[in-house]
Amino acid sequence: MKSILEKYPNQEVGINVENAFRFDPAQVVAVEDDYFSIVDEKQSYTHHYSYSCIVQIIENESGVDVGGFMSHRHFNVVIKVGHIIEFGPGY
């Protein structure tokens, strides 16, 4: 996975940061031996992920379209990370 992400330093990617089913824009800011880091566009938080969190990476030279009719987005690469389902009070 590292060799794939090394092609996208300081570039915008689509990643499902907050919601398993919604891909938001983020910038790749680091690709290290054990993890990669992105900064999300919405809150400017830096997120660090180990490569074992990656479920799938989708690339296409002409871009990857995600979303539906009202939330259509276009990215050079889309990263799908796994989400842990947490239950607590109110769920």
Residue frames as qw, qx, qy, qz and C-alpha x, y, z in Angstrom:
[[0.000, 0.884, 0.467, 0.000, 0.00, 0.00, 0.00],
 [0.346, -0.720, 0.089, 0.595, 2.89, 2.35, 0.72],
 [0.367, -0.080, 0.574, 0.728, 4.13, 2.16, -2.87],
 [0.119, 0.662, 0.647, 0.361, 0.68, 3.18, -4.11],
 [0.215, -0.916, -0.306, 0.145, 0.27, 6.13, -1.73],
 [0.506, -0.441, 0.201, 0.714, 3.81, 7.40, -2.39],
 [0.318, 0.350, 0.545, 0.693, 2.51, 8.59, -5.77],
 [0.133, -0.782, -0.470, -0.386, 0.17, 11.12, -4.10],
 [0.436, -0.335, -0.369, 0.749, 2.21, 13.38, -1.77],
 [0.015, 0.372, 0.136, -0.918, 0.48, 16.71, -1.09],
 [0.243, -0.108, -0.630, -0.729, -2.38, 15.73, -3.38],
 [0.601, -0.062, 0.280, -0.746, -6.09, 15.53, -2.72],
 [0.208, -0.020, -0.967, -0.146, -7.58, 12.07, -2.30],
 [0.660, -0.364, -0.171, -0.635, -11.00, 10.80, -1.33],
 [0.293, 0.099, -0.881, 0.357, -11.16, 8.92, 1.97],
 [0.570, -0.560, -0.478, -0.365, -13.96, 7.75, 4.24],
 [0.193, 0.348, -0.569, 0.720, -12.67, 9.47, 7.40],
 [0.333, -0.128, 0.487, -0.797, -15.80, 10.02, 9.49],
 [0.785, 0.193, 0.278, -0.518, -18.33, 7.77, 7.79],
 [0.560, -0.136, 0.781, 0.240, -17.72, 4.34, 6.28],
 [0.508, 0.529, 0.656, 0.178, -19.98, 5.16, 3.32],
 [0.225, 0.966, 0.123, -0.025, -19.02, 8.78, 2.52],
 [0.737, 0.057, 0.081, 0.669, -15.77, 9.83, 0.88],
 [0.072, -0.979, -0.092, 0.170, -14.49, 13.30, 1.71],
 [0.574, 0.701, -0.228, 0.357, -11.50, 15.22, 0.35],
 [0.657, -0.706, 0.161, 0.210, -8.22, 15.08, 2.22],
 [0.404, 0.808, -0.425, 0.053, -4.58, 15.81, 1.46],
 [0.939, -0.097, -0.179, 0.276, -1.87, 13.16, 1.82],
 [0.090, -0.945, 0.269, -0.164, 0.80, 14.75, 4.02],
 [0.222, -0.597, 0.770, -0.050, 3.00, 11.76, 4.92],
 [0.946, 0.137, -0.231, -0.181, 3.69, 8.26, 3.64],
 [0.247, -0.667, 0.679, -0.182, 5.94, 6.49, 6.13],
 [0.229, 0.238, -0.941, -0.072, 7.06, 2.87, 6.51],
 [0.048, -0.219, -0.930, 0.290, 4.29, 1.89, 8.96],
 [0.141, 0.695, 0.593, -0.382, 1.58, 4.49, 8.42],
 [0.237, 0.400, 0.355, 0.811, 0.27, 7.30, 6.25],
 [0.067, -0.511, -0.450, 0.730, -1.20, 10.66, 7.27],
 [0.122, 0.558, 0.534, 0.623, -3.89, 12.83, 5.75],
 [0.033, 0.227, 0.337, -0.913, -5.37, 16.21, 6.64],
 [0.191, 0.593, 0.779, 0.076, -9.13, 16.32, 6.21],
 [0.130, 0.390, 0.280, 0.867, -10.59, 19.28, 4.37],
 [0.389, -0.707, -0.497, -0.318, -13.56, 19.71, 6.71],
 [0.569, -0.817, -0.090, 0.019, -11.82, 20.29, 10.05],
 [0.346, 0.780, -0.457, 0.250, -8.12, 20.39, 9.12],
 [0.749, -0.504, 0.415, -0.114, -7.38, 17.51, 11.51],
 [0.313, 0.532, -0.776, -0.131, -4.40, 15.28, 10.80],
 [0.931, -0.124, 0.186, -0.289, -5.34, 11.59, 10.76],
 [0.043, 0.553, -0.828, -0.084, -2.69, 8.85, 10.96],
 [0.932, 0.058, 0.068, -0.351, -3.56, 5.37, 9.69],
 [0.439, -0.369, 0.793, 0.206, -1.56, 2.18, 9.75],
 [0.325, 0.259, -0.677, -0.607, -1.61, 0.38, 6.41],
 [0.036, -0.164, -0.983, 0.080, -3.55, -2.47, 8.03],
 [0.277, 0.475, 0.473, -0.689, -6.55, -0.07, 8.25],
 [0.335, 0.381, -0.421, -0.752, -6.82, 0.12, 4.47],
 [0.715, 0.239, 0.613, -0.238, -9.60, -2.03, 3.04],
 [0.649, 0.502, 0.473, 0.320, -9.22, -0.88, -0.55],
 [0.096, -0.585, 0.198, 0.781, -7.51, 1.72, -2.75],
 [0.603, 0.603, 0.512, 0.102, -9.12, 2.61, -6.08],
 [0.185, -0.539, 0.316, 0.759, -7.08, 4.37, -8.78],
 [0.603, 0.589, 0.503, 0.191, -7.90, 5.41, -12.31],
 [0.440, 0.017, 0.215, 0.872, -5.94, 7.67, -14.66],
 [0.081, -0.478, -0.376, -0.789, -9.07, 9.65, -15.47],
 [0.267, -0.290, 0.406, -0.825, -10.22, 9.72, -11.84],
 [0.197, -0.269, -0.936, 0.110, -12.68, 7.89, -9.63],
 [0.373, -0.396, -0.161, -0.824, -16.27, 9.04, -9.17],
 [0.234, -0.218, -0.867, 0.381, -17.91, 8.45, -5.78],
 [0.206, 0.248, 0.392, -0.862, -21.17, 9.45, -4.19],
 [0.319, 0.523, 0.791, 0.009, -24.66, 9.76, -5.50],
 [0.245, 0.738, 0.461, 0.427, -26.82, 12.26, -7.31],
 [0.187, -0.960, -0.093, -0.188, -26.52, 15.07, -4.73],
 [0.534, -0.764, 0.333, 0.144, -23.07, 14.23, -3.35],
 [0.879, 0.409, 0.047, 0.240, -21.06, 13.37, -6.46],
 [0.281, -0.845, 0.379, 0.253, -17.26, 13.81, -6.11],
 [0.836, 0.507, -0.152, 0.143, -14.30, 13.09, -8.40],
 [0.482, -0.759, 0.422, 0.114, -10.86, 12.10, -7.04],
 [0.420, 0.608, -0.662, -0.129, -7.61, 10.80, -8.56],
 [0.421, 0.069, -0.886, 0.179, -7.54, 8.05, -5.94],
 [0.653, -0.504, -0.040, -0.564, -10.00, 6.82, -3.32],
 [0.236, 0.248, -0.856, 0.387, -8.89, 5.20, -0.05],
 [0.725, -0.437, -0.273, -0.457, -11.35, 3.07, 1.86],
 [0.104, 0.349, -0.782, 0.506, -10.39, 2.48, 5.49],
 [0.483, -0.367, -0.794, -0.035, -12.11, 0.11, 7.89],
 [0.302, -0.531, 0.172, -0.773, -14.26, 1.51, 10.67],
 [0.205, -0.094, -0.893, 0.389, -14.73, 0.07, 14.15],
 [0.423, -0.575, -0.438, -0.546, -18.37, 0.05, 15.17],
 [0.161, 0.069, -0.654, 0.736, -18.67, 1.48, 18.66],
 [0.432, -0.610, -0.563, -0.352, -21.74, 1.23, 20.83],
 [0.224, 0.001, -0.540, 0.812, -22.36, 3.32, 23.92],
 [0.122, 0.522, 0.607, -0.586, -25.07, 5.24, 25.70],
 [0.359, 0.605, 0.019, -0.710, -27.71, 6.46, 23.27],
 [0.261, 0.335, -0.755, -0.500, -27.05, 3.79, 20.63]]
